[in-house]
Amino acid sequence: MLLSDLNVGDKALVKGLHAQNAVRRRILDMGLIAGTRFKVLRVAPLGDPLELVFKGIHVTLRKSEAAGIEVEKAGENGDAVPMGQERRKRSSGR
Amino acid sequence: MVQRKEIRVALAGNPNCGKSSLFNALTGAHQRVGNFSGVTIEKHEGFVDYGSYRIRFVDLPGTYSLTAYSPEELVARNYLIEDPPDVVVNVVEGPNIERNLLLTLQLMEMEVELLVALNMYDEVEAEGIEIDVKQLQRLLGCHIIPTSAKKKQGIDSLLDHVVRVYEGDIEIKKNKLAFRQELEQAVDTITGMLVDEPELGKYNRRWLAIKLLENDKEVYNVVRQYPVWVKTGQALQQIMQETATLYKTDPETGITEDRYAYIRGAMQECVRFPREKKQSLTDYIDSVVLNRVLGFPIFLFIVWLIFHMTFTLGTPLMDGLDSLFGQLSVSVSPFLPNETLRSILVDGIIAGVGGVLVFLPNILLLFLGLSFLEASGYMARAAFVVDKVMHRFGLHGKSFIPMITGFGCSIPAIMATRTLKSPSDRLATIMIIPFMSCGAKLPVYVLLAGAFFAPSVAANVMFGIYVFGIAVGLLTALAMKKTILKSDSEPFVMELPPYRWPSFQSVIVQAMRKALMYLKKAGTIILLAVLLIWFFSNYPKNPELDAELDRRIAEIEMTVTEEGQKEEAIAAAENIIASEQLEYSIAGRAGKLLEPVIRPLGFDWRIGVALATGLVAKEVVVSTMGTIYSLGETDETSIELKSILKNDPGFDPATALSLMVFVLLYIPCVAAVSVMRKEIGDWKAVVYYSIYALAVAWIFSFITFRAASMLL
């Protein structure tokens, strides 16, 4: 699955990268390489970008960039609704 | 005097590693800011005398890596290759040592004379992280000096080691990172081929080989110039294919993974983190500041606070400066019997340059606020919060702060775009800033909206103008990003650094630096432009008008007896003559020449002249209109000018609206244009931009005028 499919609170493991060029390089430089375990910490108030935490550092990335990272869920599930749907859900609930 | 030996040292490190603070702690007051050649990336240089040495430091831009993907990284590594320093001090953020070591490894690959400053060591100790410095030194093959720039610890030891590295007086053996076997073989093969090319002598061949395997465009372009490329290119292609089929990856990823594997090994061997990681202050603050519900309001509040501070504290200072320049004009005038000289000095220089200098307190305060936000770590969060909106228009989250700064003044706004790393993001942001209606345009709106609309409508008109500017700006950004600036937007893959209380000194220094840049501008190009416009609107003199004025005054002296009336009549006569003189001048003639072009917008030559002089500063539009419509001193509250405009047959609400739109959109003032030039580094772009702004202004004014003429 892709990082962009994860929910807030999910823990996962990086499997590989589809991203290219500058985005790919930046992801590698931040340390999001295969085998890195991370947690999706939060989504920005407007629903994009995301914030991940791993190895004690906090890294942000847009959903479009997160879609370039292949991941595998690890550890317990998150407790939040899917990231893209949260806003819609909230507004339709009103 | 003793001749000191010079040691040239480069400071390299990640963003937020405390490099600049360390640079300040090392060099104190001996600093100079310039640019790296060919780019607008700041180059900070400084020196310190230590023993019999003068150690010169260059602060390289903060980078995570040394690839060809960002201008900062290119500048840093080109500096190390083209102008190799004697020693490279790699500043490592102690608490975040793992990620920071990636750069260290890449510096090792370049085989520079390396020294590591393990910075923020006080925080390392406070957090209970244990680092086996001795063992880490062996693994990295260089000395590691624990430092704390904040507490001024380890500075002498660092300087001492710089000297020792320079003199070759070290006992640690250099180390080399070996990649996995197949990669190592590939690196060896390529290195062996490159050694045959003597022209590549200034490069470390192994480093070139690694970079080629990493698909580094810049290095490709270098090596491609030489005959050795024929062989190397083929070999590379073969290696790429092999790794793809055999290992299902590419060498670039493999190399990065191996670097991290080495780092992981080093971390396991040398670093112990405390078992219980307590929730840090940063986590607490972020859980509020980045909260899904509160995040956005808090962000808006902080931005509001900064601007509120800037303007409430700045305005009294600004008024003070303003009256100071007024005083200066008044007190200087009597000493200048020569009328021309007085006019140059008082109407030209003091009025023009003074008009620019009065913004200095605002600029200083704004940058104090922005530097504080940047250094504390909130700026990255602000970008995180607004990125979605900005990205929709092809901009970056970090474009937001410069954009809204534009409502105050374009100059600091354009300077604030330096936080944007990608040239295309930066260019797009710079180009839309002038559409954010700046403070100097406000007097024009106040005058026109006040003259032609009822007070309740006037406020809406002004608000509408501001919103319209934002819309044009964002659409401009979108259009540019879709066409000419398609390339390389900066990824939003960024680190949110932990919050830190910024050092008072560095915040002040930052803000002062921006203020100085602004002052320098006012002293040079703006002065020149002001003089030119003064000349154009005063020459050629019509001697007949002077005679006419004398004649009229004499007539008034004869006919009017009461003192008060006499003075008034003389002033009125002087104004009429001044207005006729302006019509006679180059500016007036140019205005008339231009009239056919601006006629469709509802403007006559007088407005043309006002708009042209408005290039000095937008509020000048109002004072020029005052002169042309034969009034003395004018400002936007002048009831007289308002009623004159109202009664002028050439002026109606449609003209007023059209003029407001034109002032909003046309070429920014000379000061802003020159800052633009400096920040973009290219006149051509500025010229294209000016043409664009004029075209946009003309088109929208035309539409406004036609529509308003029909509707109103």
Boltz contact constraints between the chains, C-beta under 6 A:
constraints:
  - contact:
      token1: [A, 22]
      token2: [B, 69]
      max_distance: 6.0
  - contact:
      token1: [A, 22]
      token2: [B, 488]
      max_distance: 6.0
  - contact:
      token1: [A, 22]
      token2: [B, 491]
      max_distance: 6.0
  - contact:
      token1: [A, 23]
      token2: [B, 491]
      max_distance: 6.0
  - contact:
      token1: [A, 25]
      token2: [B, 67]
      max_distance: 6.0
  - contact:
      token1: [A, 25]
      token2: [B, 69]
      max_distance: 6.0
  - contact:
      token1: [A, 26]
      token2: [B, 491]
      max_distance: 6.0
  - contact:
      token1: [A, 26]
      token2: [B, 493]
      max_distance: 6.0
  - contact:
      token1: [A, 27]
      token2: [B, 493]
      max_distance: 6.0
  - contact:
      token1: [A, 28]
      token2: [B, 256]
      max_distance: 6.0
  - contact:
      token1: [A, 29]
      token2: [B, 64]
      max_distance: 6.0
  - contact:
      token1: [A, 29]
      token2: [B, 65]
      max_distance: 6.0
  - contact:
      token1: [A, 30]
      token2: [B, 493]
      max_distance: 6.0
  - contact:
      token1: [A, 31]
      token2: [B, 99]
      max_distance: 6.0
  - contact:
      token1: [A, 33]
      token2: [B, 257]
      max_distance: 6.0
  - contact:
      token1: [A, 33]
      token2: [B, 260]
      max_distance: 6.0
  - contact:
      token1: [A, 44]
      token2: [B, 384]
      max_distance: 6.0
  - contact:
      token1: [A, 44]
      token2: [B, 385]
      max_distance: 6.0
  - contact:
      token1: [A, 45]
      token2: [B, 292]
      max_distance: 6.0
  - contact:
      token1: [A, 45]
      token2: [B, 295]
      max_distance: 6.0
  - contact:
      token1: [A, 45]
      token2: [B, 296]
      max_distance: 6.0
  - contact:
      token1: [A, 45]
      token2: [B, 385]
      max_distance: 6.0
  - contact:
      token1: [A, 46]
      token2: [B, 388]
      max_distance: 6.0
  - contact:
      token1: [A, 48]
      token2: [B, 388]
      max_distance: 6.0
  - contact:
      token1: [A, 49]
      token2: [B, 387]
      max_distance: 6.0
  - contact:
      token1: [A, 49]
      token2: [B, 492]
      max_distance: 6.0
  - contact:
      token1: [A, 55]
      token2: [B, 98]
      max_distance: 6.0
  - contact:
      token1: [A, 57]
      token2: [B, 99]
      max_distance: 6.0
  - contact:
      token1: [A, 58]
      token2: [B, 496]
      max_distance: 6.0
  - contact:
      token1: [A, 59]
      token2: [B, 495]
      max_distance: 6.0
  - contact:
      token1: [A, 60]
      token2: [B, 384]
      max_distance: 6.0
  - contact:
      token1: [A, 60]
      token2: [B, 492]
      max_distance: 6.0
  - contact:
      token1: [A, 60]
      token2: [B, 494]
      max_distance: 6.0
  - contact:
      token1: [A, 61]
      token2: [B, 492]
      max_distance: 6.0
  - contact:
      token1: [A, 61]
      token2: [B, 493]
      max_distance: 6.0
  - contact:
      token1: [A, 62]
      token2: [B, 492]
      max_distance: 6.0
  - contact:
      token1: [A, 65]
      token2: [B, 491]
      max_distance: 6.0
  - contact:
      token1: [A, 65]
      token2: [B, 493]
      max_distance: 6.0
